[in-house]
Amino acid sequence: MLLPRAKAGARPVVLSQDAWKILQRQLEGHDKAWVFPSPDGAPYSRLHVSRVFRKAARGAGLKDFHFHDLRHHGATMALNAGFTAPIVMALGGWKTEKMMRRYAAVTDQTLRAAAEAISVARDMIDPALAARLRAGVSR
């Protein structure tokens, strides 16, 4: 899919099969140029989308959650699922890792998993050292 009016110019966007199915179903339901057209066929305004999204988010019990937060959440999910920075950057359309890092955050759960992996690796490399450390003996 091509985003014709992205901030840095038109750019392709890769979507999941589920997302494609949703868009296809929506497009099959009308003959307008927009995926989600207003009753007169024009696009909805940003204000309208924000208002409707805010009402839905509050209805779901989410406070202080904005439409743009979905972009942060998607980037964070991809990064914590183990996808590399270049992949996350491509998904979000960011040109620099610095910009991608403003959107994606490493979660505590991912950090704990990394710490556990290091601990397991240490135990496999030097079982004697691991036993001493567990016993509280440093040498």
Secondary structure, DSSP 8 states (H G I E B T S, - for coil): -EETT-TTS-EE----HHHHHHHHHHHHT---SSSSB-TTSSB--HHHHHHHHHHHHHHTT--S--TTHHHHHHHHHHHHTT--HHHHHHHHT-SSHHHHHHH----HHHHHHHHHHHHHHHHHH-HHHHHHHHHT---
